[in-house]
């Protein structure tokens, strides 16, 4: 029998890497600057603008609710700088151009698998439950790209957002907010103190409140996450894997195994790209725990 939880756990890393490398890609950042973002902030704000574009018409509070881990201050700043929903679409288009260019240049071995996977994976994506998965639902409503490479990438992105929405539902149900979840995730990964929260723009006030909330629950003490805190974070990861097997079950055991074998080698190249463009701590969902 196929261990679908293990399949979901293994393939989640390649899903995250196939998508996440673009968040720190200079080709994308260059396009965001050309669209008017200040160069010093083009990378994080361009990431926010391009990813939230399908939900931008609902406003910054809806995006803050959907993103979870990203600083509300950064999201509000993005809306202040970018403008209306049509402008957000320009950032999404710019990102998509950078995706096609970057994949062909930095991970050419992923091009053929993505083009082959697209039609098959879209059939899977259309069967995934939407209720409670707002960011996934917003992406599902987007027009399908005509370019087979970009279409395959968008199908993988839909799976990524579906898993992300599921994970955040579990995180909120565990009583964790923006800062607390980043603190626990940081400790679970073995990163230096507060690195992850700082990288996501968490304010000093929110970070202090997050530590206080964790200490009040017995999950941290003196700005150190306790074993109970990392155990909670591990349980969230295990539950996420358990509740996100559906795409792989629909794809089937043989094609799920093919996905792992075809995508893992080029994803190593994409993760190396992140190391160069951002640093070895970035794209944490693709990293093995320290």
Secondary structure, 3 states (H helix, E strand, C coil): CCCHHHHHHHHHHHHHHHHHHHHHCHHHHHHHHHCCCCHHHHHHHHHHHHHHHHHHHHCHHHHHHHHCCCCHHHHHHHHHHHCCHHHHHHHHHHHHHHHHHHHHHHCCHHHHHHHHHHHHHHHHHCCCCCCCCHHHHHHHCCCCCCCHHHHHHHHHHHHHHHHHHHHHHHHHHCCCCHHHHHHHHHHHHCCCCCHHHHHCCCCHHHHHHHHHHHHHCCCEECCEECHHHHHHHHHHHHHHHHHCCHHHHHHCHHHHHHHHHHHHHHHHHHHHHHHHHCCCCCCHHHCCCC
